[in-house]
Amino acid sequence: VLEAGASALECVAALMTWKKEQNRDQPANLPLNLQGWAGQKLSSLHVNQLHNECTCRSIVLEAGASTEGCVAALLAWKQNQNGNGAAELLNDPNLWTAESLRGLPLRQLQAESRTRGIRVWEQKKTCARELLAWRDAGLQQARV
């Protein structure tokens, strides 16, 4: 319930939340290859729908995976299927998880590190860790 005088942004946010809740148990009916579905569009789905989409693609999630975790897993899966999801994932650092970054080719992680001025490593897990540290440092600076 919104208070009288709520801003337009608050009203839109409340409507989007309501819409997500109404659709939570409805199948999303996404194309199997996720063509036309990027991070922002996937994030608009209810987490239950995202879990179902992951299950349909045999993507194993941690128990209670969040919307962001599901979206990252779906984009990593998409990248592994057809090579297109990597750009979508890398363009939005908020979707990065250690698992999704380690799902990318080492050369791509190294190139992303170079473009951000991060030391380049020879192991995926180290590259992923350093990219996440770079992202987190930027988020902390943005909050100050």
C-alpha positions as CSV (number, residue, x, y, z in Angstrom):
1,V,0.0,0.0,0.0
2,L,1.4,3.3,-1.0
3,E,1.0,6.5,1.0
4,A,-0.8,9.5,-0.5
5,G,1.6,11.7,-2.4
6,A,3.9,8.8,-3.4
7,S,6.2,9.7,-6.3
8,A,5.7,8.3,-9.8
9,L,8.8,6.2,-9.4
10,E,7.5,4.6,-6.2
11,C,4.2,3.9,-8.0
12,V,5.9,2.2,-10.9
13,A,8.1,0.2,-8.6
14,A,5.1,-1.0,-6.6
15,L,3.2,-1.9,-9.8
16,M,6.3,-3.9,-11.1
17,T,6.5,-5.8,-7.8
18,W,2.8,-6.6,-8.0
19,K,3.1,-7.8,-11.6
20,K,6.0,-10.0,-10.7
21,E,4.1,-11.6,-7.8
22,Q,1.0,-12.2,-10.0
23,N,3.2,-14.1,-12.5
24,R,5.4,-16.0,-10.1
25,D,3.9,-19.4,-10.8
26,Q,3.2,-18.9,-14.5
27,P,5.7,-20.4,-17.0
28,A,7.9,-17.7,-18.6
29,N,7.9,-19.6,-22.0
30,L,11.3,-18.3,-23.0
31,P,13.0,-19.5,-26.1
32,L,15.3,-22.4,-25.3
33,N,18.3,-20.5,-26.6
34,L,17.3,-17.3,-24.7
35,Q,17.5,-15.4,-28.0
36,G,16.3,-11.8,-27.3
37,W,16.7,-12.2,-23.5
38,A,19.5,-10.2,-21.8
39,G,20.2,-9.5,-18.2
40,Q,17.7,-6.6,-17.7
41,K,14.8,-8.5,-19.3
42,L,15.6,-11.7,-17.4
43,S,15.7,-9.7,-14.2
44,S,12.1,-8.6,-14.7
45,L,10.9,-12.2,-14.1
46,H,10.0,-13.6,-10.7
47,V,12.7,-15.6,-9.1
48,N,10.5,-18.7,-9.2
49,Q,10.2,-18.3,-13.0
50,L,14.0,-18.0,-13.2
51,H,14.5,-21.1,-11.1
52,N,12.1,-23.0,-13.5
53,E,14.0,-21.7,-16.6
54,C,17.3,-22.9,-15.0
55,T,15.8,-26.3,-14.3
56,C,14.5,-26.6,-17.9
57,R,18.1,-26.1,-19.0
58,S,19.6,-28.5,-16.4
59,I,21.4,-25.6,-14.7
60,V,22.2,-26.5,-11.1
61,L,21.7,-23.6,-8.7
62,E,22.5,-23.2,-5.0
63,A,19.5,-23.6,-2.8
64,G,17.6,-20.3,-2.5
65,A,19.5,-18.7,-5.4
66,S,18.6,-15.0,-5.9
67,T,17.3,-13.3,-9.0
68,E,20.8,-12.1,-9.7
69,G,22.3,-15.6,-9.3
70,C,19.7,-17.1,-11.6
71,V,20.2,-14.4,-14.3
72,A,24.0,-14.8,-14.1
73,A,23.6,-18.6,-14.4
74,L,21.2,-18.3,-17.4
75,L,23.5,-15.8,-19.2
76,A,26.6,-18.0,-18.6
77,W,24.6,-21.0,-19.9
78,K,23.6,-18.9,-23.0
79,Q,27.2,-18.0,-23.6
80,N,28.3,-21.6,-23.4
81,Q,25.5,-22.6,-25.9
82,N,26.1,-20.0,-28.6
83,G,28.8,-17.6,-27.5
84,N,26.4,-14.5,-27.3
85,G,25.7,-14.3,-23.5
86,A,29.3,-13.4,-22.5
87,A,29.0,-9.8,-23.8
88,E,25.7,-9.3,-22.0
89,L,27.2,-10.7,-18.8
90,L,30.4,-8.7,-19.0
91,N,28.6,-5.4,-19.8
92,D,26.8,-5.5,-16.5
93,P,29.2,-6.1,-13.6
94,N,26.2,-6.3,-11.2
95,L,25.4,-9.7,-12.7
96,W,28.9,-11.1,-12.1
97,T,29.4,-14.0,-9.8
98,A,32.5,-16.1,-9.3
99,E,30.7,-19.0,-11.0
100,S,29.5,-17.0,-14.0
101,L,32.9,-15.5,-14.6
102,R,34.7,-18.8,-14.4
103,G,32.2,-20.1,-17.0
104,L,33.9,-17.7,-19.5
105,P,37.0,-18.6,-21.5
106,L,40.3,-17.6,-19.8
107,R,41.3,-15.4,-22.8
108,Q,38.1,-13.4,-22.4
109,L,38.7,-12.9,-18.7
110,Q,42.2,-11.8,-19.4
111,A,41.1,-9.4,-22.0
112,E,38.5,-7.9,-19.7
113,S,41.2,-7.6,-17.0
114,R,43.5,-5.7,-19.4
115,T,40.7,-3.3,-20.4
116,R,40.1,-2.5,-16.8
117,G,43.8,-2.1,-15.9
118,I,43.8,-5.3,-13.7
119,R,46.8,-7.6,-13.6
120,V,46.3,-10.5,-15.9
121,W,46.4,-14.0,-14.4
122,E,46.9,-17.5,-15.8
123,Q,44.0,-19.1,-13.9
124,K,40.2,-18.5,-14.4
125,K,39.5,-18.4,-10.6
126,T,42.1,-15.7,-10.0
127,C,41.0,-13.6,-12.9
128,A,37.4,-13.9,-11.7
129,R,38.3,-13.0,-8.2
130,E,40.3,-9.9,-9.4
131,L,37.4,-8.8,-11.6
132,L,35.0,-9.1,-8.7
133,A,37.3,-7.1,-6.5
134,W,37.6,-4.4,-9.1
135,R,33.8,-4.3,-9.3
136,D,33.3,-4.2,-5.6
137,A,35.9,-1.4,-5.2
138,G,34.0,0.7,-7.7
139,L,30.7,0.1,-6.0
140,Q,32.2,1.2,-2.6
141,Q,33.6,4.4,-4.2
142,A,30.2,5.1,-5.7
143,R,28.6,4.9,-2.3
144,V,31.0,7.5,-0.7
